[in-house]
Amino acid sequence: MTNAPGSHWRLDGRLALVTGGSRGIGRAVVEELASLGAHVIAVARDPQGLADLGPQISGVAADVTAGEGRAAIVEAVRQHGGILHVLVHNAGTNVRGPLVNYDDATIQRLIDINLTSPLLLSRDLHPFLRAAQGASVVHVGSVGGHVALPTGVAYGAAKAGLAQAARTLALEWARDAIRVNTVSPWYTRTPLVEPVLSNPEALARILARTPLGRIAEPHEMASAIAFLALPASSYVTGQALVVDGGMTIQGLPAL
């Protein structure tokens, strides 16, 4: 690593790990971090999504909700030198619907992947983050964790918990020089939300609530996440950066 002018906007010589890194926001984050000079470990359940990643990217096929999957991730970091500078918890999913339509297994699955697995993986990777002497952890949350939306209560509760986990861990891990922050997207053009965006009525309602008047692209979320991973944000911790085209600040439409 270097202290040359502008180096605080680079990740040269650093190791990053991104869960859910094979598509959507996760894939954009992997590519963005690699473009900034990091070697990136991309984690996904489907090994086919990890093919042809490029010379600065390694793939690990693992399920973050399973103990053996998290063990495989820990081993991959160990094999890459055992010092982890950037950890991005992006893996997540949703099943939209009212609470009374969820069975026990669906609720548990949504909590497991959106909240429990990031906590367990952070715990397991803590020694490697501490060894970096200046690591950054970024939780990918949702505006659904800040305001009430028809996304389903289990998802909203898990994402709200993820933002609070970032605040609490930021306090707990400051002594280890580990920063922890959250990026909370609004609707972004990814496979997970394509069924919603393909509905003209739903799309019209979303755009009507978005002052910038358009759907976000994955690279726009990746840029915000990358900022929190960079040395340039070295004094930012415990924060939730909402990247929503202005949705959460809109009371009444502008006259």
Secondary structure, 3 states (H helix, E strand, C coil): CCCCCCHHHCCCCCEEEEECCCCHHHHHHHHHHHHCCCEEEEEECCHHHHCCCCCCEEEEECCCCCHHHHHHHHHHHHHCCCCCCEEEECCCCCCCCCHHHCCHHHHHHHHHHHHHHHHHHHHHHHHHHHHCCCEEEEEECCHHHCCCCCCCHHHHHHHHHHHHHHHHHHHHHHHHCEEEEEEEECCECCCCCHHHHCCHHHHHHHHHCCCCCCCECHHHHHHHHHHHHCHHHCCCCCCEEEECCCHHHCCCCCC
